[in-house]
Amino acid sequence: MRIGELSRLTGVSPRLLRYYEQQGLLVSSRRANGYRDYADDAPMIVAQIRGLLDAGLPTEVIRDLLPCAEGKEPRLNGCPALTAILADAMREVQSRMDRLAHHRDALARYLQASAS
């Protein structure tokens, strides 16, 4: 299928689909006329990418996890490095949350002090 059709099926812009390709998340071949040609499972792969992005994972991590993905949700099967990858991602998310909480608390103190 061509990029326009994949875009219509997934609701993802052609520009973003090309970005996924650049990041090694999505694969296409080239037709004789130079147009991209995606496999029949490309809509499911795009749904997997979107789901993993929605979980806050960066594309570098998603590239490692995609071979473990099954179905649209996706459900991740037991690839050898899966637990370590997800644990690292979880630690990074927790670290970002801790930094944001610190910023929130500092701003709250400034607000409270300015109201006095």
Residue pairs with C-beta under 8 A, 6 or more apart in sequence:
1 9
1 37
1 38
1 40
1 42
2 35
2 36
2 37
2 38
3 14
3 17
3 18
3 28
3 35
3 36
3 38
4 14
6 12
6 17
6 38
6 42
6 43
6 46
7 13
7 14
7 17
9 43
10 17
10 43
10 46
10 47
10 50
12 20
12 46
12 50
17 26
17 46
20 26
20 46
20 49
20 59
21 27
21 28
21 36
23 59
23 62
23 63
24 63
25 45
25 49
25 59
25 62
25 63
25 66
26 38
26 42
26 45
26 46
26 49
27 38
27 39
28 36
28 37
28 38
28 42
29 36
29 37
30 36
30 37
31 37
44 71
44 72
45 66
47 72
47 74
48 66
48 69
48 71
48 72
48 73
48 74
49 62
49 66
51 72
51 73
51 74
52 61
52 62
52 65
52 66
52 69
52 74
53 59
53 62
56 89
56 93
57 65
57 89
61 85
61 88
61 89
64 81
64 85
65 76
65 79
65 82
65 85
65 86
67 79
68 76
68 77
68 78
68 79
68 82
69 75
69 76
69 77
70 76
70 77
76 82
76 86
